[in-house]
Amino acid sequence: MVDGIISSGRTVDEAIQKGLETLRLTKEQVEWEVLHEPDTKLFGLVARGAQVRLTPKQAAEGDSVADDESTEHGMLWVHDGSLHYQPPGPSGLPGVLVLEKGLTANYNGAEVSGEVELTAGVEGLELQLPEDQEPMTRLEPAVSDDGLTCTLFLSRIDGHRVQLPDQPRSRRLPIRTIKKTLPAVAPTIDDVKESLQVLGIVYGIDLEELTPEVLARQDTTAIVARGIAPQEPVDGEIRYRFERKSAADLEADRIDHFEAGAVVAVQEGALLAERIPPQPGVDGIDVYGNVIPAKQPRENALQAGTGAEVTEDGNQIIAAEGGLPVVQAGVVRVLQIYDLPGDADISTGNIRFQGEVIVRGSVLDRVIIETQRGGVQVFGLVSHARIKADGNITVAKNVVSSQLAAGGITVIYVKVLGFFHALSKQIENLIKGYYMVRQQVDAADGKLIKQLLELKFHG
């Protein structure tokens, strides 16, 4: 006896009629079940037809099963994903395959689609099913450019197998496909270790984060090896021990900003610079186990020019003579001439220097310039300032309300000479008084002089 079939039509009656024609049975010989009523759209258009299941009625117990005409048709069915066919009898009709949209087949060397009547059986039938996709598990370790980290990229892509779903026996068999998922296998820790070994990763491997739950994810990214970066060296350094020093008390209530920025010269033998030795770096190691050499520290040698000298151990520069210490292209020098290109004002501060001082501009309010072993040349004017020099003081323009003292130690001699001149006058008057008294008083010279001195310089 033929199993039930599913038949479709625009209406339920049409679907039943088509089914009866397929089974070659009358309406009294079948039982039917409406699976879907037809749907209609706007203006009476059919959106989806009716669908019914028709099942031949079973013969009563004891009755013989007659081979009616329906048993002579070719029958098709699908079981365990395979298509089966029972050829028709002498008076039966061949089976018909109804291929779903997009599905094609080769039949007797020709490509067919839609409905295929199996007039020559199924021997020449070849269904063209979509290709299967195998599941794939990818383990891709990637090392950073510096070789210090290895990152594992894990991806699992499920596959699928295209097959025919099981269907009951029917002369008109609709052929459709389904995809059966083939899950990708999760990798193991041993798989990860093998992938690292292939890449040559041997150092700093850490797989603690790769738990079974992590490995079972579809996509995973994790750092699985870390190297050690080399430690940077400390370059050698030259520290200069001279600068524009403040001669003012910066914590006082009133700050003399001229003294705070004063130009201060150094004495002979003063420490000008010292060498700080470099410190080497520490080598690193990459994930391949290779040593990453640390950079070599930079060494800075001390260089001394005019007026300065390097000590025997090469670690210090000292002043060979007094003057202004400067650094020019890495060379430490002590200058005997301080050449100021502009004005001497609050921006430069006071200037105390052992040597010649040249001011290309003017010396302005409250600035003090003092030199030893040299003179002062001012190309502008001197206004409300004070200049003291051992040598000459030359001012190209006017001097306004300022104090200038030239000559250094000679100035002191002039002051002392004035003192002795005044003293000589006193001694001369004392001698005159002596002779005047001597003529009037009969007394010893010593006693008389004593009395005169006591009168002149009493107390």
Solvent accessible surface area in square Angstrom, and as a share of the most:
residue,aa,sasa,rsa
1,M,112,0.50
2,V,12,0.07
3,D,67,0.34
4,G,12,0.12
5,I,6,0.03
6,I,81,0.41
7,S,10,0.07
8,S,59,0.38
9,G,9,0.08
10,R,147,0.54
11,T,69,0.40
12,V,31,0.18
13,D,102,0.53
14,E,58,0.26
15,A,0,0.00
16,I,8,0.04
17,Q,96,0.43
18,K,98,0.42
19,G,0,0.00
20,L,15,0.08
21,E,107,0.48
22,T,9,0.05
23,L,5,0.03
24,R,86,0.31
25,L,19,0.10
26,T,73,0.42
27,K,94,0.40
28,E,126,0.57
29,Q,82,0.37
30,V,2,0.01
31,E,105,0.47
32,W,107,0.37
33,E,98,0.44
34,V,58,0.33
35,L,66,0.33
36,H,45,0.20
37,E,105,0.47
38,P,43,0.27
39,D,62,0.32
40,T,96,0.56
41,K,130,0.55
42,L,130,0.65
43,F,178,0.74
44,G,55,0.53
45,L,113,0.56
46,V,52,0.30
47,A,52,0.40
48,R,135,0.49
49,G,27,0.26
50,A,1,0.01
51,Q,61,0.27
52,V,0,0.00
53,R,89,0.32
54,L,0,0.00
55,T,51,0.29
56,P,5,0.03
57,K,94,0.40
58,Q,137,0.61
59,A,50,0.38
60,A,66,0.51
61,E,180,0.81
62,G,81,0.78
63,D,85,0.44
64,S,102,0.66
65,V,94,0.54
66,A,77,0.59
67,D,116,0.60
68,D,55,0.28
69,E,100,0.45
70,S,5,0.03
71,T,43,0.25
72,E,41,0.18
73,H,2,0.01
74,G,0,0.00
75,M,6,0.03
76,L,0,0.00
77,W,58,0.20
78,V,3,0.02
79,H,103,0.46
80,D,114,0.59
81,G,26,0.25
82,S,57,0.37
83,L,44,0.22
84,H,69,0.31
85,Y,34,0.13
86,Q,69,0.31
87,P,90,0.57
88,P,45,0.28
89,G,22,0.21
90,P,144,0.90
91,S,73,0.47
92,G,15,0.15
93,L,77,0.38
94,P,26,0.16
95,G,0,0.00
96,V,10,0.06
97,L,0,0.00
98,V,44,0.25
99,L,9,0.04
100,E,68,0.30
101,K,204,0.86
102,G,80,0.77
103,L,9,0.05
104,T,37,0.21
105,A,0,0.00
106,N,45,0.23
107,Y,18,0.07
108,N,92,0.47
109,G,80,0.77
110,A,54,0.42
111,E,122,0.55
112,V,39,0.22
113,S,70,0.45
114,G,34,0.33
115,E,101,0.45
116,V,8,0.04
117,E,82,0.37
118,L,2,0.01
119,T,99,0.58
120,A,57,0.44
121,G,16,0.15
122,V,48,0.27
123,E,153,0.68
124,G,29,0.28
125,L,28,0.14
126,E,109,0.49
127,L,38,0.19
128,Q,70,0.31
129,L,63,0.31
130,P,68,0.43
131,E,156,0.70
132,D,67,0.35
133,Q,82,0.36
134,E,111,0.50
135,P,47,0.29
136,M,88,0.39
137,T,52,0.30
138,R,108,0.39
139,L,41,0.20
140,E,76,0.34
141,P,27,0.17
142,A,47,0.36
143,V,38,0.22
144,S,44,0.28
145,D,161,0.83
146,D,89,0.46
147,G,8,0.08
148,L,30,0.15
149,T,39,0.23
150,C,0,0.00
151,T,28,0.16
152,L,2,0.01
153,F,91,0.38
154,L,4,0.02
155,S,25,0.16
156,R,30,0.11
157,I,68,0.35
158,D,53,0.27
159,G,3,0.02
160,H,39,0.17
161,R,100,0.37
162,V,11,0.06
163,Q,58,0.26
164,L,9,0.04
165,P,17,0.10
166,D,85,0.44
167,Q,27,0.12
168,P,67,0.42
169,R,62,0.23
170,S,6,0.04
171,R,26,0.10
172,R,87,0.32
173,L,3,0.01
174,P,63,0.39
175,I,2,0.01
176,R,114,0.42
177,T,32,0.19
178,I,69,0.35
179,K,132,0.56
180,K,112,0.47
181,T,84,0.49
182,L,28,0.14
183,P,91,0.57
184,A,4,0.03
185,V,119,0.68
186,A,37,0.29
187,P,10,0.07
188,T,74,0.43
189,I,56,0.29
190,D,101,0.52
191,D,57,0.30
192,V,0,0.00
193,K,108,0.46
194,E,105,0.47
195,S,21,0.13
196,L,1,0.01
197,Q,141,0.63
198,V,126,0.72
199,L,75,0.37
200,G,30,0.29
201,I,4,0.02
202,V,102,0.59
203,Y,70,0.27
204,G,32,0.30
205,I,76,0.39
206,D,79,0.41
207,L,26,0.13
208,E,148,0.67
209,E,119,0.53
210,L,6,0.03
211,T,55,0.32
212,P,104,0.66
213,E,124,0.56
214,V,22,0.13
215,L,7,0.04
216,A,52,0.41
217,R,132,0.48
218,Q,84,0.37
219,D,105,0.55
220,T,11,0.07
221,T,90,0.52
222,A,11,0.09
223,I,64,0.32
224,V,1,0.01
225,A,0,0.00
226,R,142,0.52
227,G,17,0.16
228,I,95,0.48
229,A,55,0.43
230,P,35,0.22
231,Q,117,0.52
232,E,113,0.51
233,P,22,0.14
234,V,84,0.48
235,D,57,0.30
236,G,4,0.04
237,E,78,0.35
238,I,34,0.18
239,R,105,0.38
240,Y,88,0.34
241,R,108,0.39
242,F,35,0.14
243,E,125,0.56
244,R,131,0.48
245,K,104,0.44
246,S,53,0.34
247,A,67,0.52
248,A,22,0.17
249,D,93,0.48
250,L,107,0.53
251,E,167,0.75
252,A,41,0.31
253,D,159,0.83
254,R,204,0.74
255,I,57,0.29
256,D,55,0.29
257,H,107,0.48
258,F,18,0.07
259,E,24,0.11
260,A,27,0.21
261,G,18,0.17
262,A,0,0.00
263,V,7,0.04
264,V,60,0.34
265,A,16,0.13
266,V,24,0.14
267,Q,111,0.49
268,E,124,0.56
269,G,46,0.45
270,A,32,0.25
271,L,66,0.33
272,L,0,0.00
273,A,0,0.00
274,E,33,0.15
275,R,60,0.22
276,I,49,0.25
277,P,78,0.49
278,P,32,0.20
279,Q,111,0.49
280,P,109,0.68
281,G,20,0.20
282,V,81,0.47
283,D,81,0.42
284,G,4,0.04
285,I,39,0.20
286,D,15,0.08
287,V,0,0.00
288,Y,82,0.31
289,G,32,0.31
290,N,87,0.45
291,V,96,0.55
292,I,39,0.20
293,P,102,0.64
294,A,14,0.11
295,K,140,0.59
296,Q,158,0.70
297,P,34,0.21
298,R,156,0.57
299,E,89,0.40
300,N,47,0.24
301,A,72,0.56
302,L,20,0.10
303,Q,95,0.42
304,A,37,0.29
305,G,22,0.21
306,T,98,0.57
307,G,12,0.11
308,A,12,0.09
309,E,86,0.38
310,V,60,0.34
311,T,37,0.22
312,E,187,0.84
313,D,99,0.51
314,G,28,0.27
315,N,55,0.28
316,Q,64,0.28
317,I,0,0.00
318,I,45,0.23
319,A,1,0.01
320,A,42,0.32
321,E,60,0.27
322,G,2,0.02
323,G,0,0.00
324,L,23,0.11
325,P,11,0.07
326,V,32,0.18
327,V,60,0.35
328,Q,83,0.37
329,A,108,0.83
330,G,32,0.31
331,V,26,0.15
332,V,2,0.01
333,R,70,0.25
334,V,1,0.01
335,L,55,0.27
336,Q,64,0.29
337,I,88,0.44
338,Y,26,0.10
339,D,67,0.35
340,L,16,0.08
341,P,111,0.70
342,G,32,0.31
343,D,60,0.31
344,A,0,0.00
345,D,38,0.20
346,I,101,0.51
347,S,85,0.55
348,T,18,0.10
349,G,0,0.00
350,N,1,0.01
351,I,0,0.00
352,R,77,0.28
353,F,4,0.02
354,Q,13,0.06
355,G,3,0.03
356,E,47,0.21
357,V,0,0.00
358,I,22,0.11
359,V,0,0.00
360,R,107,0.39
361,G,15,0.15
362,S,18,0.12
363,V,0,0.00
364,L,59,0.30
365,D,78,0.40
366,R,142,0.52
367,V,0,0.00
368,I,31,0.16
369,I,0,0.00
370,E,54,0.24
371,T,6,0.04
372,Q,102,0.45
373,R,150,0.55
374,G,12,0.12
375,G,6,0.05
376,V,1,0.00
377,Q,71,0.31
378,V,3,0.02
379,F,93,0.39
380,G,6,0.06
381,L,57,0.29
382,V,0,0.00
383,S,18,0.11
384,H,95,0.42
385,A,7,0.05
386,R,102,0.37
387,I,1,0.00
388,K,112,0.47
389,A,1,0.01
390,D,60,0.31
391,G,25,0.24
392,N,122,0.63
393,I,31,0.16
394,T,77,0.45
395,V,32,0.18
396,A,71,0.55
397,K,129,0.55
398,N,105,0.54
399,V,69,0.40
400,V,66,0.38
401,S,86,0.55
402,S,27,0.18
403,Q,122,0.54
404,L,70,0.35
405,A,36,0.28
406,A,47,0.36
407,G,23,0.22
408,G,10,0.10
409,I,102,0.52
410,T,74,0.43
411,V,46,0.27
412,I,91,0.46
413,Y,138,0.53
414,V,96,0.55
415,K,147,0.62
416,V,66,0.38
417,L,126,0.63
418,G,42,0.41
419,F,131,0.54
420,F,112,0.47
421,H,112,0.50
422,A,56,0.43
423,L,69,0.34
424,S,56,0.36
425,K,105,0.45
426,Q,73,0.32
427,I,86,0.44
428,E,85,0.38
429,N,86,0.44
430,L,44,0.22
431,I,90,0.46
432,K,116,0.49
433,G,22,0.21
434,Y,36,0.14
435,Y,130,0.49
436,M,129,0.58
437,V,45,0.26
438,R,90,0.33
439,Q,156,0.69
440,Q,152,0.67
441,V,68,0.39
442,D,139,0.72
443,A,25,0.20
444,A,69,0.53
445,D,71,0.37
446,G,53,0.50
447,K,121,0.51
448,L,3,0.01
449,I,73,0.37
450,K,125,0.53
451,Q,81,0.36
452,L,24,0.12
453,L,72,0.36
454,E,96,0.43
455,L,138,0.68
456,K,103,0.44
457,F,121,0.51
458,H,147,0.66
459,G,128,1.23
